Each structure stands twice: as structure tokens, then as C-alpha cells.
Amino acid sequence: MAGRLFKVSALATAVCASSGFYLYNRKLNLDDLSVIRFGRAAATTAIISFDYLTAFKHVEYGTEEYWAVRSKVHLRSAERLRDLCCANRGTFIKVGQHLGALDYLLPEEYTSTLKVLHSRAPQSSMQEIQQVIREDLGKELSELFVAFEEKPHGAASLAQVHKAVLHDGRTVAIKVQHPKVQSQSVKDIVMMEVLVKGVHWLCPDFAFMWLVDEAKKNMPLELDFLREGQNAEKVANMLAHFPFLKVPKIHWELSTKRILTMEFAEGGQVNDREYMKKHGINVNEISENLGKIYSEMIFICGFVHCDPHPGNVLVRNCPQSKKTEITLLDHGLYQDVEIRTNAALYLPQISELLNRVPRQMLLLLKTNDLLRGIETTLQTRASSSSFINMSRCCIRAMARHKRSKARSRRTRMQVTLAECVQLCTLSVYELLLWVKGCRLAAWLTALLTCLQ
């Protein structure tokens, strides 16, 4: 018996030693192993679930003590979730960022804690970037570019962007996917699905199963950079009538599913008031034009850019036209929404629990929140203008829908006349708001008050 135990232990030692030697030679990071990633996620899920199941046992619901305990549990759980996302990176950070933007749905403790994930995105080494370019484009950096900045201009959960110069002198931005994201994403989503279903089994009231469904649907789309390039060209064509909008041109000969090469865009982030002040950019004009762009996308085009956080929206004074310009970046996630023709169908659902709202509407609410957040940061007076522009797009969309259903020329003319009247009414209202807000009106009001 002792001899057998000795043989088994010797064999086990040999297997462990050879495995360790193999992993060392392959220079594998243990954090990349699925079993490690799953174990970490499972442990975090179990701890969070146990905390929620036990924290309220001796606390009466609705009391001040209950709300204080609940806030502490939310905060502890959010911090554990944040640490898990930072450790597993990739898909986990992407989902964590999405959760951090759900201010209208999640407790403040979660959203404020998870918002930091936008600044904690992973960064690939230069060797990894070169390897991806070599594998996908079949050439070395020196063969493709005259200059290539090693320090990325920005790093996100799925990719990072480098500035480079082509042999013909054009400056480009190269978006390169992190090398391990593609292979890990499918496993990570399956992992999340298993854990979320486990939590739902323990706590039937857990109402966030849709998050995994969204990740399963959207992650493959966001990992396909060729699709992102197609989205960019599509929205550029749709909104070509806005002279203030710029969408970087795609260099298709230097683009693959993991690499997107585009025209390099200059400018400051849309929430950077100091940049705008320094360059003489009118923040109210920017806010109003941003509202025009998204209203047109939602109600007229039915094709909506769903990630307008400040890093994806740049502003500048165009050197050629000397006019203010908005540049829209990161076209990985768009939604074809039915709201332009079926808006009324969503109204009853919006009045109910938000968890029952269609997923496209949740993304639109997220987009709306981000736009309002930008306006708040800019401290603009253009919020009324934003809603007026949105109303204009709604009127145009409804009129177009009614004309398509009209059976006679007379009915179509009536719809068009009603559209003109409504648009004119809005314009008059906008003019009154402008008069009310201008300094001359304030001065005249003060003068009349003094005279009285």
C-alpha cells in the first residue's frame, strides 16, 4: 500500500512539474486560463449572493436601518464586481462599463463604482500589437507605416488605438483588437450565463437575465471591426446633409475583423469645457447640433449610434471651413430601432417596470442619458433646443409615416400642411425662448420695471 502511494505521489509530482515547465515555456498567463477566470467569477458571484441572502435577516424592511444596510451591501457588491471585471478584463470590463451606464435602472452604488472601469481598460504590449498586425495584414509595421506611435492614444475594453503615418503622408488611427479577446469572449459569455442563471435560481426576483442576452447578441458585432467600418460609412451617408458632422474615412486595404484603419481625427472631447473655451467653440451650438444628430438617427434614420460617451465624440474648429465640427467615433454598436414607425407601441411599456422595456429602448435611454450628461457637463442653455430638435424629427417621422399610408393625394397634402404648421409653431416657440433668454430682453424688462 505504501509503495502504491509512493508511486501515485511520484506520478502526481512529475505531472505537476512537467505542466508547470510547459506553462513556463509557453509563457502563459494564469489569468488567461478559463478555469481560473471561471473560478474567480464563481467565487465573486457566490460571495455577493451570500451577502444579499444573509444581510437582511435581522433587519426590518422599510426602516432606516434597512436602507443603511442595503446601501452598504450594494457598495460592497459593486466593489467586488468591479474588482472581478478588472481581474478578468476583456468582456467582463465591457459588461461592467455597460452596467455603469445604467443610471436609470441600477442603484447609485453600482453605477458610481462601475463607472471607473472606463479608465481601467487593459492595454496590450507593443509585441502583441505587432503580432496582430502581422497575422492579419501579413506585413511588418515598417512595411505599412512611415511612423507608428507605440503609446496608444486610447485603450478600451476590446481594443486600443495608435496613431501612425502612411507612406503617402496621410495620418491615420489604427484600432487594434486585444489579441486574447476574440478567443475568450465566447467562453466568458457562457460563463456569465451559467452564473447569472445560478443567481436567478437562488433569487427568483433577480431581473437581469437580459444582460447576458444583450452580451451574447452584441459582443460578436462589436468584435467585428469590418462591420464597424460599414456602420461608419452608412451613418456618414445618412447624415451627409449635416455639414457640421464628420465621420472618419475608412482605409479598407488596411482593415480586417481585428484591425480598423481610419482617418485620424483631431479635437477635444465633447465634455471638455476648457478646450472649447480655449478654441472659441460655442458650447450651446455643440449641444444643439449633437441633439440634431441623435434626433435624426432615432426618428428619421432608425439607425442609432449607441455609445456616445465623451471619448467617442470630438469637437474642433475645422481649419478649412473655420466652422465648428463634431466628429463621431466608435461605430461598433448600432441599433435598428422600430421607434420611427411604432413609437406609440412602446409608451405603455415605458410606463411599466423598466425591465420589461424592449432592449432597443434601454439602449436609447442609455444614449439619452449620455447626451443629457454631456449637456450638464457643458452647462449649456440648449436643453430646450435639444427637445425642440427632437420634436421636429418626431413630426417629420410621423408625417412621413402618414403619407406612406395615405390613399389619396388630398390626404397626403393635408398631412404635409399639418406638418408645416406644426414645424412653424415650433420655430415660433423657439424664437420666443430665444427672445426671453437674450440680454436685450432682460435689459428691456429691467428698464420697464424701473419706469413703473
Backbone hydrogen bonds, N-H to C=O, Kabsch-Sander energy under -0.5 kcal/mol:
donor,donor_aa,acceptor,acceptor_aa,energy
5,L,1,M,-2.4
6,F,2,A,-2.2
7,K,3,G,-2.2
8,V,4,R,-2.8
9,S,5,L,-2.7
10,A,6,F,-2.3
11,L,7,K,-2.6
12,A,8,V,-2.7
13,T,9,S,-2.4
14,A,10,A,-2.3
15,V,11,L,-2.5
16,C,12,A,-2.6
17,A,13,T,-2.6
18,S,14,A,-2.7
19,S,15,V,-2.5
20,G,16,C,-2.6
21,F,17,A,-2.5
22,Y,18,S,-2.4
23,L,19,S,-2.8
24,Y,20,G,-2.3
25,N,21,F,-2.4
26,R,22,Y,-2.3
27,K,23,L,-0.7
27,K,24,Y,-0.6
28,L,23,L,-2.0
30,L,28,L,-0.5
32,D,29,N,-2.4
33,L,30,L,-1.4
37,R,33,L,-2.3
38,F,34,S,-3.1
39,G,35,V,-2.2
40,R,36,I,-2.4
41,A,37,R,-2.2
42,A,38,F,-3.2
43,A,39,G,-2.4
44,T,40,R,-2.1
45,T,41,A,-2.5
46,A,42,A,-2.6
47,I,43,A,-2.3
48,I,44,T,-2.5
49,S,45,T,-2.6
50,F,46,A,-2.5
51,D,47,I,-2.2
52,Y,48,I,-2.1
53,L,49,S,-2.3
54,T,50,F,-1.7
55,A,51,D,-2.1
56,F,52,Y,-0.5
57,K,54,T,-1.2
59,V,56,F,-1.3
63,T,60,E,-1.5
67,W,63,T,-2.0
68,A,64,E,-2.1
69,V,65,E,-2.5
70,R,66,Y,-2.8
71,S,67,W,-2.1
72,K,68,A,-1.8
73,V,69,V,-2.5
74,H,70,R,-2.7
75,L,71,S,-2.2
76,R,72,K,-2.7
77,S,73,V,-2.7
78,A,74,H,-2.6
79,E,75,L,-2.3
80,R,76,R,-2.1
81,L,77,S,-2.5
82,R,78,A,-2.6
83,D,79,E,-2.4
84,L,80,R,-2.1
85,C,81,L,-2.3
86,C,82,R,-2.2
87,A,83,D,-1.9
88,N,84,L,-2.8
89,R,85,C,-2.2
92,F,89,R,-1.8
94,K,90,G,-1.9
95,V,91,T,-2.5
96,G,92,F,-2.5
97,Q,93,I,-2.7
98,H,94,K,-1.9
99,L,95,V,-2.4
100,G,96,G,-2.1
101,A,97,Q,-0.8
101,A,98,H,-0.9
102,L,99,L,-1.6
103,D,101,A,-1.4
105,L,102,L,-1.8
106,L,102,L,-2.7
110,Y,107,P,-1.0
111,T,107,P,-1.8
112,S,108,E,-2.6
113,T,109,E,-1.1
114,L,110,Y,-2.8
115,K,111,T,-1.4
116,V,113,T,-0.7
117,L,114,L,-1.7
118,H,115,K,-1.6
119,S,116,V,-1.6
120,R,117,L,-0.9
129,I,125,S,-2.1
130,Q,126,M,-2.6
131,Q,127,Q,-1.9
132,V,128,E,-2.1
133,I,129,I,-2.2
134,R,130,Q,-2.7
135,E,131,Q,-2.5
136,D,132,V,-2.5
137,L,133,I,-2.7
138,G,133,I,-0.6
138,G,134,R,-1.1
139,K,133,I,-0.6
143,E,140,E,-0.8
144,L,140,E,-1.0
144,L,141,L,-0.8
145,F,141,L,-2.9
146,V,165,V,-2.9
147,A,165,V,-1.2
149,E,163,K,-2.9
150,E,148,F,-0.5
153,H,161,V,-2.8
154,G,161,V,-1.1
156,A,159,A,-3.4
160,Q,176,V,-2.1
161,V,154,G,-2.9
162,H,174,I,-2.3
164,A,172,V,-2.5
165,V,147,A,-2.4
166,L,170,R,-3.0
167,H,144,L,-0.5
169,G,166,L,-1.8
172,V,164,A,-3.0
173,A,262,M,-3.0
174,I,162,H,-3.1
175,K,173,A,-0.6
175,K,260,L,-3.1
176,V,160,Q,-2.9
176,V,174,I,-0.7
177,Q,258,R,-2.5
178,H,158,L,-2.2
181,V,178,H,-1.2
182,Q,178,H,-0.6
184,Q,180,K,-1.9
185,S,181,V,-2.3
186,V,182,Q,-0.6
187,K,183,S,-0.6
188,D,184,Q,-2.9
189,I,185,S,-2.4
190,V,186,V,-2.1
191,M,187,K,-2.5
192,M,188,D,-2.6
193,E,189,I,-2.5
194,V,190,V,-2.4
195,L,191,M,-2.1
196,V,192,M,-3.0
197,K,193,E,-2.2
198,G,194,V,-1.8
199,V,195,L,-2.3
200,H,196,V,-2.5
201,W,197,K,-1.9
202,L,198,G,-1.9
203,C,199,V,-3.2
206,F,203,C,-2.6
211,L,208,F,-1.3
212,V,208,F,-0.5
212,V,209,M,-0.8
213,D,209,M,-1.3
214,E,210,W,-2.5
215,A,211,L,-2.2
216,K,212,V,-2.8
217,K,213,D,-1.8
218,N,214,E,-3.2
219,M,215,A,-2.3
222,E,218,N,-2.4
223,L,219,M,-1.7
224,D,221,L,-0.9
225,F,223,L,-0.9
225,F,257,K,-2.3
228,E,224,D,-1.4
229,G,225,F,-2.1
230,Q,226,L,-1.9
231,N,227,R,-2.5
232,A,228,E,-2.2
233,E,229,G,-2.0
234,K,230,Q,-2.3
235,V,231,N,-2.6
236,A,232,A,-1.9
237,N,233,E,-1.9
238,M,234,K,-2.3
239,L,235,V,-2.1
240,A,237,N,-1.0
242,F,239,L,-2.0
245,L,242,F,-1.6
246,K,326,I,-3.0
251,H,261,T,-3.2
252,W,250,I,-1.0
254,L,251,H,-1.4
255,S,252,W,-1.6
256,T,259,I,-3.0
260,L,175,K,-2.3
262,M,173,A,-2.6
262,M,260,L,-0.5
263,E,249,K,-2.6
264,F,171,T,-1.7
268,G,315,V,-2.4
270,V,310,P,-0.8
270,V,313,V,-2.0
272,D,269,Q,-2.2
273,R,271,N,-1.2
276,M,272,D,-1.8
277,K,273,R,-2.7
278,K,274,E,-2.5
279,H,275,Y,-1.9
280,G,277,K,-0.9
281,I,276,M,-3.0
283,V,281,I,-0.7
286,I,282,N,-2.0
287,S,283,V,-2.5
288,E,284,N,-2.4
289,N,285,E,-2.6
290,L,286,I,-2.4
291,G,287,S,-1.8
292,K,288,E,-1.9
293,I,289,N,-2.3
294,Y,290,L,-2.1
295,S,291,G,-2.4
296,E,292,K,-2.3
297,M,293,I,-1.9
298,I,294,Y,-2.5
299,F,295,S,-2.7
300,I,295,S,-0.6
300,I,296,E,-1.5
301,C,296,E,-2.8
302,G,297,M,-1.7
303,F,297,M,-1.5
304,V,335,Q,-2.2
306,C,304,V,-0.5
306,C,333,L,-2.3
309,H,307,D,-0.9
312,N,309,H,-2.9
313,V,310,P,-1.3
314,L,327,T,-2.5
315,V,268,G,-2.6
316,R,325,E,-1.7
318,C,316,R,-0.6
318,C,323,K,-3.0
322,K,318,C,-2.3
325,E,316,R,-3.0
326,I,244,F,-3.5
327,T,314,L,-3.1
328,L,246,K,-2.1
328,L,326,I,-0.5
329,L,312,N,-3.2
329,L,327,T,-0.5
334,Y,332,G,-0.6
335,Q,304,V,-1.6
337,V,302,G,-1.0
337,V,335,Q,-1.0
341,T,338,E,-1.6
342,N,338,E,-2.3
343,A,339,I,-0.9
345,L,342,N,-1.0
346,Y,342,N,-0.7
346,Y,343,A,-1.3
347,L,343,A,-0.7
347,L,344,A,-0.6
350,I,346,Y,-2.3
351,S,347,L,-1.5
352,E,348,P,-0.6
352,E,349,Q,-0.9
356,R,353,L,-2.1
357,V,354,L,-1.6
361,M,358,P,-0.9
362,L,358,P,-1.5
363,L,359,R,-1.9
364,L,360,Q,-1.9
365,L,361,M,-2.7
366,K,362,L,-2.4
367,T,363,L,-2.5
368,N,364,L,-2.8
369,D,365,L,-2.6
370,L,366,K,-2.3
371,L,367,T,-2.2
372,R,368,N,-2.7
373,G,369,D,-2.5
374,I,370,L,-2.0
375,E,371,L,-2.1
376,T,372,R,-2.4
377,T,373,G,-2.3
378,L,374,I,-2.4
379,Q,375,E,-1.0
380,T,375,E,-1.6
384,S,381,R,-0.5
386,S,382,A,-2.3
387,F,383,S,-1.9
388,I,384,S,-2.3
389,N,385,S,-2.9
390,M,386,S,-2.2
391,S,387,F,-2.4
392,R,388,I,-2.4
393,C,389,N,-2.0
394,C,390,M,-2.2
395,I,391,S,-2.7
396,R,392,R,-2.5
397,A,393,C,-2.6
398,M,394,C,-2.8
399,A,395,I,-2.4
400,R,396,R,-2.4
401,H,397,A,-2.1
402,K,398,M,-2.5
403,R,399,A,-2.5
404,S,400,R,-1.8
405,K,401,H,-1.0
406,A,402,K,-1.2
412,R,408,S,-1.8
413,M,409,R,-2.3
414,Q,410,R,-2.2
415,V,411,T,-2.4
416,T,412,R,-2.3
417,L,413,M,-2.5
418,A,414,Q,-2.5
419,E,415,V,-2.2
420,C,416,T,-2.3
421,V,417,L,-2.4
422,Q,418,A,-2.4
423,L,419,E,-2.5
424,C,420,C,-2.5
425,T,421,V,-2.4
426,L,422,Q,-2.0
427,S,423,L,-2.1
428,V,424,C,-2.5
429,Y,425,T,-2.4
430,E,426,L,-2.6
431,L,427,S,-2.2
432,L,428,V,-2.3
433,L,429,Y,-2.2
434,W,430,E,-2.0
435,V,431,L,-2.6
436,K,432,L,-2.6
437,G,433,L,-1.8
438,C,434,W,-1.3
442,A,438,C,-1.5
443,W,439,R,-2.6
444,L,440,L,-2.7
445,T,441,A,-2.3
446,A,442,A,-2.2
447,L,443,W,-2.4
448,L,444,L,-2.7
449,T,445,T,-2.0
450,C,446,A,-2.1
451,L,447,L,-2.4
452,Q,448,L,-2.0
